[in-house]
Structure formats: C-alpha cells, structure tokens
C-alpha cells in the first residue's frame, strides 16, 4: 500500500497525538519533524523538544516507537 503524503504541520500534529498516547507521555509539550535530506526509505524523522513532566528518556523512546509506526503510512509532501 502506498504511503500517504502529508504536510509538515499535519504530520507533526498526528505524531504529537500518538506520542501523548504512550505510557508516561501524556504531558509531552513539543516535538519536531525533521526533513531527511537524502532519504533512503523515509523522508522525515521525529524527536521530542519539550517533554513536559514526562521523563525525557521515556519520551524519547516513545518518539522512536511512534516514528517507526507512522513511517509505515506517511511521507512528507515535497516542495
């Protein structure tokens, strides 16, 4: 099944919702979607910028998990 191409803002919104669903991460405040310059399979990556009251390591692990899951379905729109 082909991936859905979404805008940076849409992907960021979806990813933040998914990160906040992970155990211990309901209070994650901010994430970043980074465009990958030379994509092999995926053209974006995800990281937590502000963990809020969540443990930073827990939030980082949640971001890796969410990135893996969302990369199966979404690619960034290209300019």
Secondary structure, 3 states (H helix, E strand, C coil): CCCEEECHHHHHHHHHHHHHHCCCCCCCCEEEEEECCCCCCCCEEEEEEECCCCCHHHHHHHHHHHHHHHHCCEEECCC
